[in-house]
């Protein structure tokens, strides 16, 4: 299990990398989307559910336009979004 300070460090690092990729890479770049997915997963680990859902909704929307329905990356993003929405329902988090 990752401790809170390690998770904070991961989120900071991912956020910095995400900001750079957002400025320099196109929206449907695979590495940009993969990092967004990873950052959203870190947000889930930190119980930042609303932020995770917003980011995952973006990833899923882009992947729906660019990837096949059975693509592993797309399926993983859709599963993670479903999990985040379930967490939101359990915690009473509303978007």
N, C-alpha and C positions, 0 to 999 in steps of 0.2 A: 504494500500500500504506500502511496506517495503522501508525504506530509504536506501540510499547508504551505510552508515556506518554499518547498520545492515546486509545488503547483503554481504558486505566485510567480516564481522564476520562469517556469515553462510558459505561462501565459504572457509574461512580459516579452520573452524571446519570440514567441509565435506572433505576438502583436506587432513587434518591430519588423519581422520578416514579412508579415501580411501587408503592412503599410507600404513597404518597398515594392512588393509584387503588385499591389493594387495600382501603384503609380507607373510601373514599368511593363507590366504584362497585360495582355488582353484578357477580358473577362472569362473566356472559356479555356484559358491555358490550364493544362492538366495539373501542373505543379502548384499553380495558384489555388485551384479548387481543392486539391489535396490538403494544402495548408489550411484553407478555410475550414475544411472538415475537421482537421486535427485541432484547430483552435476552438471550434465549437465543442468538440469532445472534451477539451480541457475546461471550457466553461461549464459543461455538465458536471465534471468532477468537482468543480468549485461551487456547484449549486446556483450558477448564474444562468438559470434556465431560459429566461426571456431572451438574453443575448444569444444563447446557443440556438434557440428556435429561429430567430431572425436570420442568423448566418446559415443555418442548415436549409431554411426555406429558399434562400438565394442559391445555394449550391445545387439543390434539387431542381430548381427552375432552370438553371443553366444546363445542367446535365440532361434534363428532359429534351432540350432543344438539340443537344450535340451528341448524345450517346444512345446506343441501342437499348431497348427495354431490358435486355438480359445482361447488360454490361455489369461486371462485378463492382466497379466504382460507383455506378449509379445505384445499384441495389444496396450497397453498403450505406450510402448517403440517405436513401429512403428509409432504411431500417433504423438508422441513428435518429432521424427526424421523428419517426414513429415512437421510438423510445423516449425522446425528449418531450414529446406531447403527452405521453403517458405519465412522465415525471411531473409535468405541469398540472395534470389533472389530479394526481395524488396529493400534490402539495398545495392545491388550490391557487396556483399561479395563473393569472389571466394575462393575455397579451394585450 
